[in-house]
Amino acid sequence: MIGKSILVTGGAGFIGSNFIHYILKKYPDIHIINYDSLTYAGNLSNLKDIELNSNYTFIKGDICDKIQLNSVFETYKPDYIANFAAESHVDKSILDPETFIKTNILGVQNLLKLSLDHNVSKYIQISTDEVYGSLGETGYFTENTPLDPRSPYSASKASADLLTKAYSSTFGLPIQITRCSNNYGPYQFPEKLIPLIILNCLKGRKIPVYGDGLNIRDWLFVDDHCSAIDAVIKNGVVGETYNIGGNNEKTNIEIIKTIISILQEKIPDKTISEDLITYVEDRKGHDRRYAIDSTKIKKELKWKPEVPFEIGLEQTVQWYLNNQKWLELVENNDYLAYYEQNYANRRIII
């Protein structure tokens, strides 16, 4: 048991909604308050199957709205705060840095101050390996790797991490920070690589690949991420940071070709081929390689990822095939406008 109640901010998003499902399944007596502003990436249909659960409460609200947020703290008196609320897409941060600064820094300040004012048992900041910058061909990010963010997104997340640590050092707020590698799985918005590939294949659209396609990411199945956060909340040391990785380093082009191959097997009557791949001008400040060293959480908290990448990716592709209506609903006008803005004018290099 991790407490009587937990406030999950950003709980209608990809990782947040998976976390809520995970916690309600494992701890059916815990009350979850889901506080989400329902921006383009927040989707209540992610949680439709639990919306009538007596231990689940949804509140539409923005973490930048301190007055409403304070009312939530006063009404529900949560034991724990798990902050998933964030603007999270690098490309969007390049197009609109200000929104990322507002939500990812000023919103976190509100959460930290209110957590302190209301004496919460623990505040958990969900962060990213992108705060460490970029690796060369060898080496891994550890918890002691200096922060070196390269995009407005990662800079805003690094700032939030530092602010969280400051509230621990200065005010004694019981905090923990988790930094994860690239997540994949059900309910991920199709601005991100894996669902974008699946959607474009199903629609017969070109698949835009930045640069040479050889940028490397470490992939983590979202359920494994949720179990790691659970382990940190239950058994992690207050004030500490924990890296969470999947130990699955793959190049972007390898991921794309693997998904195309899976789809060819699953829907052989549909024309899907590598001819859809289009190499485009690289993203500004595109980090070359991320790789997480998860030794600390594995040794201290006995956590390890359980889902092999090949199985997790196949399950993810199948989920999107089984939920094409979900895909159609999230592919709204805002998404299409962003897609055109980000990709349509990029110079095709191959």
Protein Blocks (a to p, Z undefined) as FASTA:
>chain_A
ZZjbdcdehklmmklmmmmmmmmmmmmmbccddddehiaklcfklmmmmmmpmkbccddd
dfklmmlmmmmmmmnopabdcdfbdcfbfklmmmmmmlmmmmmmmmmmmmmmmmmmnopa
bdcddddfklnopadfedcddfklccddfbfklmmmmmmmmmmmmmmmmnopacdddddd
ddedehiafkbmklmmmmmmmnopacddehjlpaccddddfklmmmmmmmmmmmmcehia
cdddehiacdfklmmmmmmmmmmmmmmmbccdfklpccddddehiafbdcddfklmmmmn
opacfbdfklmmmmmmmmmmmmmmmmmmmmcfklmmmmmmmmmmpccfZZ
